[in-house]
Amino acid sequence: MNRPLDLGTTGEFRRPRRLDVLIPTRNRPAELAVTLAGLAAQGGVPGFGVVVSDQSDDEPAFAHPAAATMVRALRHRGHPVLLTRRLPRRGLAEHRAYLLGRSAARYVLCLDDDVWLEPGTVQRLVTAIGELGCGFVGNAVHGLSYADDVRPDTHRHYEEWTGPVVPEVVRPGTPQWRRSEIHPAANLLHIQQQVDLPPGAWRAYKVSWIGGCVLYDRAALVDSGGFEFWRRVPENHQGEDVAAQLAVLARYGGAGVLPSGAYHLESPTTVTDRAVEAWEVVAADTGQPTPADPARRTTTDTTRPTHAETAQPA
């Protein structure tokens, strides 16, 4: 029988470190265990911290023996772990804002609770953001159940950065917005196979936004507003990650990193009421065009795709 799990202390996360991983979770003990297992197998970035915030209906997901064992494994390998609960629920953006407020790290990796990272992924992302000097980098997640579903028409939206990553204003109705088409299903995996990078190599490519696994320069994220817009959106929203990334893109730039070592577990979503797109509300508040603006909408607009077409992360 497992002994009681130490929840950790907030004091450990008031001391600056290079990296903290921030994981919101709800009703996903099995998925959380897999996500933590991926982190426990990472190397190359010693001592990164992990903050898990749970909003489960019953006992927290980290109390499950499998997840608890991975928490202990992370600590055994030198990674401080803070386990918290954030109730009542006030929406996805508020949950991410809460997590961000727990960290004082140089970089923060916003990782969904249904993503497994292959070994070496975190080190590659930290290397990339350090060399590129932009506001965020990320790994879009692969949906392996779509590995045989090749969609070559989406591949044309893949464009690598050939010089410094610079700020971009990305909005619906622009060609840049259609970059999101390379991320659903296994589209990026197929592009990755075509690019065929040698071992250890990586490329930065242009994005509109990335879901599931995004590494931010914490100061750039905070300076761009972070997730504080949660006060301006109703609780039943999605797209909080999009809203934050569009703001960081406009000020500091951002990039996707190939190869991606992130894999979506393709579990059913735990947030079923997603009637409002947070990024649309934020764009409207700042006078930016949204898809609802008929003067700006064109036939090239696309809706927000899911990570693996069948499910979105909580």
N, C-alpha and C positions, 0 to 999 in steps of 0.2 A: 504494500500500500504506500502511495506517495506521501511524503511528509508535507506539511504546509509550505506553500510557495512564498518566498520572500518577494514582496512587491517592489523593492528598491526604494530609493530616496530621491526627492527632487534636488537635493543638494549636489548629487553627483552630476547633474545636468546644468548646474549654474556655472560650472567651471568650463571655460572654452576648450574645445577639442577640434580636431580637423573635420569630423563628420558625425552626424547623427542620422539614423534612419527612423522615419516617422510613419507609423502604421495605424490607420483607423480600422476597426473591425466591429462586426456585429453578427452574431449567430453563425459563426463559421469556425468551429474548433478544429475540424480536419484541415480546412484550407489554411488557417493560421499556422498550424503545425508545419505544413509543407513550406509556407513562406519563410518561417523562421529557420527551417532546416536549410533552405537555400542560403540564408545569411550566415548560418553557422559554418558553412563550407567555403566562405569567401576568404581570400588571402590578399596580402599586399597592402592592406590598409589597417594596420594594427590599432586596436583600441577604439574602434568606432562604437558609438552608443546606439541603443535601440529603445525607442519609446513606443509602447503599444497602448492605445486608448480604446476601450471596449464600450459598446453600447448595446450589448445583447439583452434580449428580453428576460432571460433567466440568469443563470450563473455565467460569469465571464468566460469567453472562449479560451483565455489563457489558463483557466483552471483545469481544462481537460488534460489527462496525463500525457498525451503525446505532445501537446503544445508546451506544457510545463517542463517536460524533459528537454525540449529545444531551448527554452529559456535558460535552463541550467547549463546546457551545452555551450551556449553563447557566453555565459558568465565564466564558465570553466576555461574558455579560450581567450579570456581577457576583455570581454565586451560588457560594459555596464548596461543593464536593462531596467527600465522603469515601466511598471505596469499600472495603468490607471483606468478609472471608469469615468465617463462623461455623460451624466444623465441629469435631467431629461434631454432627449434629443432635440436639437434645434436646427437640424439640417446639415448637409455635407460640408458646406463652407465653414460653418461655425466649428464643426469637429476638427477640420484641418487648421483653423486659426488657433484652436486650443492646443493642438499638437505643436504647432510652430512656436507657441509661447512657452513650451516646456524646454526648448533647446537654446543654447548659446553657441552652437558650433559654427565653424566657418562655412561648411556646406551642410545642406539638409537634403536627404533623399526621401521624397514622398513616394512610398511604396504601398500599393494596394494589397489587401489581405488575401488575394487570390492569384498571386504571381510568384512563380518559382524562378530564381536566378541561378544560372549555371556558374560554376566556379570561374573567377576572374572578371566577372561582370562589374562589380563595384570598383575594383582597381582601374579598369578601363575607363569607366565614367569619370572617376576622380582625375585620372591623367588627362582626359579630354578637356574637362572644364578648366583645368589648370593651364593647359597649352592654348586653348582657344580664348580664354579670358572673357567669356560671355556670361549672360545672366543665368542660363540653364542649359543642360544637355539631358538627353533621355534615351531610353531604349523602349521603343514601341513593342508591345507584346505579341508573340506569335500564337495563333490559334491552330494547334497541330491537327485538329480534326478536319481542317481545311487544307491540309498539305497537298492533296491531290486536286484541289480546285484552283487551277492557275487562271489568273485574270490579267492577261498581258495589257489590256487597255488601260489599267491603272498604273502600269510601270512607268509610263511617260512622265508622270508627275515627280519622279525621283530626280533630284538635282543636287549635286554635291557643291559644297563651298570650296572654291578654288583659291580664295584669298581670305583675309580676316573676316570673322563673323561680325556683321554690323547690325544695328537696330533696324527693324522692319515694322511697318504698320500693315498688319494683315487683317483684312476684313472680308465678309461675304461679298460675292459678286466680283471678286478679283481672281486672277489665275493662281495667286499664292494660296488662296483658300482651298483650292482643289488638291493641294498636297496631302490633305488628310485622307485621300482615297488610297494611299499606299499602306495605310496602317490596319484596316480591318482584316479579318480572316487570317490567311497566311501570305498576304501580298508581299509584305516586307521580307519574309523568308525566301520567297521566290526571287526577289531582287537581290537579296544577299547571295543566293546561289549563283546568280548570273555574274555578279561583281567578282566573286571568287577571290577574296583577299588572302594573301599568304598568312601563315600563323603569326600572331602578334600584331598584325597591322590593323588599323581602323581608319574609317573615313567619317567626316562630318557632312551632313546633308541638311538641306533647307526644309523647314517644317512650318505648318500652321499651328499645330499643337500636338502633344503626345500624351497618351493616357497610360496610367498604370505604374510607370517607373520613371520618375523625373528627378534629376539632381539639380538643385538650385544653389547658386551663390546666395547665401542667406541674406546678406546685406542688400543685394539687388532685389530680392523678392520683397523684403520689408519696405525698401524705398519705393517700390512700385505699388505698394498698398497691401501686399500679402493677400490674406483672405478676409480682411476686415469688412469687405462689402457684404458679409453675411447678414449684417443688420438691415440691408436694403433689399434683401430677397426673401420670398416666402420659404417656409421650411421644406416644401415639396418641390425641390429643385434638383437639377443635375447641371453639369457643365461648369462647376466651380473651378475645376482644373483648367479648363479652357479660358475662363475669365482671367485667372491669375497669369497664365502664360502669355496671353495677348498683351497684357500690361507690361510684363517683363520684356517681351519681344520688342515692343515699341521703344523702350528705354535702353536696354542692354543687349538685345539680340539673343538668339537661342539656336540650338542645333540638335538634330538627331544624330545618333552614333551607330554606325554599322561596323562590325556585326552587332546585332542585338542578342543579348543572352537572357532575355526575359520571356517567359512562357506563361500564357494565360491558362488558368485551371478550368476555365469554361463552366464554372458553377453558376447556378441560377442567381440572379441578383437578389440582394436582401433589402433593396430599396425599390419598392414597387410603385410608389407614387412620385413620378418625376415630371409633373405637368409643366414646370417652368424651367427654361434654360437660363442659368445664372448669368452667362456671358451676354445674353440678349438684354437682360435688365441693366447690367452694368454699362453696356454700350449705349443704351437709351438714356441713361442718367448723364452720360458724358457727351451726348450729342453725336455719337458715332453711328454710322449706318448699320442696320440689322436686316436680316432677311425679310422682316415684316414691312420694311420701307419700300414701297413700290417704285420709288424713284431710283432706288439703288439695286433692286433685285434684278438678276439677269438669269438667263437659262443655264448659266454655268454654275449657279449656286448648288451646293450639296448640303444635306442635313448631317447632323453629327453622327458619325458611324459608331457602331459598337466595336469593342476590342476583338471579339471573335464572332460577330454577327448574331450569336445566339444569346449572349448575356453581356451585361455591363457590370463593372465592379461596383461594390458598395462604397 
